[in-house]
Amino acid sequence: EADGVAALAVMPPDASSWDPALRGPRYDFYLGEFFRVLGRSDDAIPPLRRAARSCAYAEPLLQMRARVALAGLLEARGETNEACAHYAFVRDRIGRVAESATGRAAVAGAGRCAR
């Protein structure tokens, strides 16, 4: 966490709003994960949302990971409709892959939504 805080201190203040031509889904995913790990949900959600909506053909597994990470943040904020939609999207695509931690997380999240 200390490394993340140090990196945040030197990060440009507008890093999450850079021109889309200068970033892609991978950049958005890792930026969102960076903020998520630091506990900065408000900063993590926009880049994770962009990564989740990216072209699945270019980065299919990254899109699945972004959707599950985004769903977890949204669920924690009480935004269950969108969270459940992301969990279901991932569950329906990779939820049966036993080796996939992302798939297992989506199945668990979708199970919470069914209650």
N, C-alpha and C positions, 0 to 999 in steps of 0.2 A: 504494500500500500504506500509506503514511503516513496518508492520509485514513481508511482503514479502521481502522487502529490507533487513531486519534483518536476515531473514531465508537464503537469498541468500548469505549473508556474511559468514555464517557458513557451507554452502553446499559444499561438495567436488567438486573441479573444473571439474572433469570428470563424474559427476553424470549421464549425459545423454548418456554416452557411456559404462556404466556398462555392464557386461556380461549378455546377454539375459536370461540366466538361473537364474539370480538373480532378474529379473524384469519380469513383465507381462504386458498385455494390460492396466490394471487398473493403474499400476505404470506409464506407458508411457503417458496415458491420463492425469493424474493429474500433472505430470511433465510438459507436454506441456501446460496445462491450467495455471499452475503457471507462466511459462515464458510469456504466452500470456497476462495475466492480468498485468504483469509488463512491457508490451510493448516491450518485447524482441522476436520479430517474428523469427529472425534467429535461436534462441535457441529453440523456441516452435515448429517449423515445423518438425524437425526430430522425436521427440517422438510422436507427433500427427500423423505423417505419419505411424509410426510403429503401433500405436493403431488402426488407420483406416484400416490397412491391416491385423489386427489380425483375428483370427477365429471368425466368427459371431455366431457360435453355443455356444461358451463359454461366450461371453459378447455382445449379440446383440445390446442392447440399448447403451452401452458404445461405440461400434463401430460406431453407427449412430451419436452420439454426437461428437466423434472424427472427423468424416468425415466433419460435418458441421463446426466445429471450424477450421479445416485445410482449408476447402474451403474458409472461410472468410479471413484467412491470405493470402492465395494464390491469391484470388481476389484482395485484397488490393495491392499486389505486381505486379499485371498485368498478373499473370500466369492463365489466364482465362480458357484455355482448361482443365487443371487438376481440377481447382476449379469447373467448370461446370459439369465435370464428377462426382465429389463427391456429388454436390448438387442433380444431377439427380438420383444417386444411392439411396440416402436417400429419396428423393421425391417419387420415385417409390415404396418404401417399406412402408413408414409410413406417407407420405404426406397427406393422407386423414384422419388421426386421428386428429380431431379438438382439442383434449386436449393436443396434443404434441407440445410443443414450438420448439423442434428440427425439427419436421415435418414442422411446419409453416415456420421456418427459411429456410429449404431446398426448399420449394415451392417458397418463395420470391427470394432466390438466383437463382434458376433455371429460374424464370421469368426474372431476369436481364440478364441471359445468352441468352435468346431467342430474345433479342433486337438487 
